[in-house]
Amino acid sequence: MTNSIIQQTRNVARREWKRMLSQPVYLLSSIFAMLFCYLFFLTLMSEGLPQQLPIGIVDGDNSSMSRTLERNINASSQVEIVGKYTSFTEARKDMQEGRIYAIIDIAPEFQSDLLANRQPAISYYVNDVYLVAGSLAYKDLTYISELMSGFILQQSLQARGITGEENLMPILQPIAIDTHQIGNPYTNYSVYLSNVLLPGVLQLLIIMFTIYAIGIEMKQNSTREWLSKGNGSILAALAGKILPHTVLFTLLGLTGLFLLYGVMGFPMNGSIVWMSLSMFLFVMAHQAIGIFIIGLFQRLRDSISVGVFYGLLSFSFAGFTFPIEAMPRGAQIFSWFFPIRYYFKIYVNEALNGADIRYSLIYFAGLLAFLLLPFLVYTRLRSTIVQHDREEIKNSRFNEQLQ
């Protein structure tokens, strides 16, 4: 009996491979779409962080000190002064039109106030509508200002006769800061984003293709042919139907891992074997979700709409942009229903932290739990498929009688 089911599954899988190869939409929407996403995102952020962000400056002092500050800002690779304005109104107009991300406003008498120890202020206006650009620009400008303040204080101390690094540093920096950026030491934005964004795109494709592969059989009234390849076995028909997609998307997922950790050299402090296994379970979990959705809603159009909504919602609950722990308790519970959340936790433990596998076992178990979803709608889906099969037989006999 086991050999019979395996043979039936193989027959259905062979039929599905032929359908996939005969319809260009499968190749364009899966292989080429995913490869395009890999190429696009990995080359788009190849430098790690946005460089030369355009900013503007309003120099109301136009002194040697303000020009020194301007040169120091331009020396930074993060920002670039592209506009010098005579008034703040003119600079604000360019910011509102999206031409610059930040404005530096240097007040008149900046140098004279500085030399007289009157603590002149430098005003920064940052457009946080563009969160990444605004945050990076603010961080860079603040850092340069602190360096400038330290330089001026150093000159003042040396003028008072305090020289030597051992005497100056305790005054300039009373508390020494030793920073260690765990997991992403180069502050590479691509490392932060690509490791979850690309699997997120993949899971959308998996869900839609699983729903489409099953739903199109009922829509095109081809369930009779589909079931005949499985000798009437619903289990063999479903297993054979999704098996080619499992192989295809697993290969695409493993290709992504190779590009991320092999070609791009992203941090991999753990085992690539466990990451590969998590990718396989990631694919299987989303296929199970696709079967659950089509079994629950039955209509192809409704199922695809729900699948896309679910896939897009998962980005919010993955936890890589906004921490789940900071969400309301009710919202935190929803994160349990998205496989990408468990994949992200495995990625953090394995690739970033290099933790022992026992710390990730609970997340592997979470991915495995999603494989139970098809059994919850198996009876309902089976009834729908059998009903379509009977209707096709009835229509076929009716057409034969007419002929």
Number of C-alpha atoms within 10 A of each C-alpha: 6 7 8 12 18 15 17 24 26 20 20 27 24 17 17 20 15 10 13 16 11 11 10 11 10 17 14 12 12 20 15 12 16 23 14 12 16 20 12 12 15 20 13 12 16 15 12 16 16 18 15 15 18 20 25 25 21 21 21 17 17 15 15 10 16 19 13 12 17 17 12 15 20 16 13 14 12 19 24 19 20 14 16 15 16 12 13 16 11 12 23 18 12 17 20 11 9 14 16 24 26 29 28 21 21 21 18 15 14 21 19 14 14 15 12 9 9 11 10 17 12 11 12 16 17 21 20 15 11 11 11 14 23 18 16 20 29 21 12 16 20 13 13 18 15 12 14 16 13 16 13 15 15 18 13 13 16 13 10 9 9 14 14 9 10 9 11 16 15 11 14 16 10 9 9 9 7 5 7 8 8 10 19 15 10 11 13 16 16 22 22 16 15 18 20 21 18 19 22 18 17 24 25 19 23 29 27 20 21 25 28 20 22 23 23 15 17 22 14 8 16 14 24 19 16 26 21 15 22 26 18 16 17 20 16 23 25 22 20 27 25 24 19 18 24 19 14 15 24 22 15 21 22 16 15 23 21 15 16 21 16 13 10 15 11 21 18 19 15 19 14 15 10 17 20 16 14 22 26 19 23 27 26 25 26 27 29 23 24 28 29 26 26 27 27 16 16 20 16 20 16 12 24 22 13 18 26 16 12 17 23 15 13 21 20 15 24 24 21 18 12 12 12 19 10 10 13 9 10 8 13 15 12 12 20 14 15 22 27 27 24 24 24 19 19 25 22 20 21 24 22 17 16 16 16 12 15 9 13 21 12 14 19 21 12 20 26 16 13 21 18 13 18 21 14 12 18 18 13 14 21 16 14 15 24 16 14 19 22 14 15 18 13 12 12 12 12 11 10 9 8 7 6
